[in-house]
């Protein structure tokens, strides 16, 4: 009898077995630990806090998921009266486990975030990821070694645009803007130095410098390009926001006095190996050799909040050192195209007394003419915060005005649950 052997199927089975075994080990380890820890659940949305009897380690365990429904239409000849080619989808947009806390001392903090949904951990179908899913989103440790100075190491979000740093669970709309999806520098692996100054008990200044791999999260092969350097400075002239609201698109904690955060960041990715820096396709020539150019990205953003009103503004500009997004082979064939250009994003929201919020967003994306078409997006959103951002329902309509092609209309509805 002949047995048909499919390497891909066998590989998937092996990966699944490893995942199941790993999950079982995690559960048993979790149970074993909790038997020796003091557990008190404060309230819904605060996670499950645990502290060792000798106070040597603190853990806060939480999980969350988002269910998303999307409908999309082509706007024929840019007329809303002529909608055609409707497509729809229902999916688990995000499903995550989060573990954070401190070890030995509160000055040594850690954060681990795992992605479980297929939509959330895709992109690993390459030997550069060992043909495995990108389950580990963040695995980071931060040591506050002197006053406002902290040293960070691991894998996590880079100090780029504000909207990307805001947790996907604290968004004002169903998802982030087109500026973010096309230009953000995402997560990376490396080290970071952070500093916080405070002047006259009010004015806050933050500086961050990071040195990272430059090719994003979860890679298992040596770096194909150069090193990535990111510099960011941020000012809060009226003091800190309540509940960390400077990095929350819409916070239920209302600000009794005006609060403002302004930031500028610059990212230099040497010989970037992927078309979007830390994201996108790898650029490989006909001989299988990685090829790249230096990518330079500038971010400017601001967040303002006062009572029921929140406003956010972002601008980004990205280019290569030779001002051309295309990478050519020795025979002048195009082997890769970086996503370069500029984008602007503006958002404003008003939160009513019973935690209903109406918000609007305008986004303009102007990629290089060799990259993609210009487009503008107009989004109107409605959110009901049942238990803040921990339990909410959000919906929005987006109109995409795309140059030289039919426009698009998008409707989305999402529920977010965070334990």
GIHU-V207395 format. One line per field, one symbol per residue. phi: phi as a letter, one per 20 degrees, with the letter a starting at -180 (. if undefined). Layout:
phi = ???
This chain:
phi = .ededdgffffffffffffffffffffffffffffdcedcefagnemdebcffelebcccdbbbbcdcdcccceeflldffcdblfccbcbefbbcdccbqbcmbffdebbccdddfffedfneebffdllcfefeecbcccdeealeecddbpcafefdfffffggfedeedgbfefgffecfdldbdrcbddbcdcdlmbfdccccccccfncnemfdcgfeddedcccbccccfdnfefmmffcbgbdfffefcgccccbcccccdflgecfcnecnffecefemefcbcfdccddcbbccbbledccccbccccbefdmcfeddefemefdacfecpcbcccbbccdegemecdbcbcccccfgfedaefbccdcccccdefclefbbccbbdcddedfmcffcdcdccbdccce
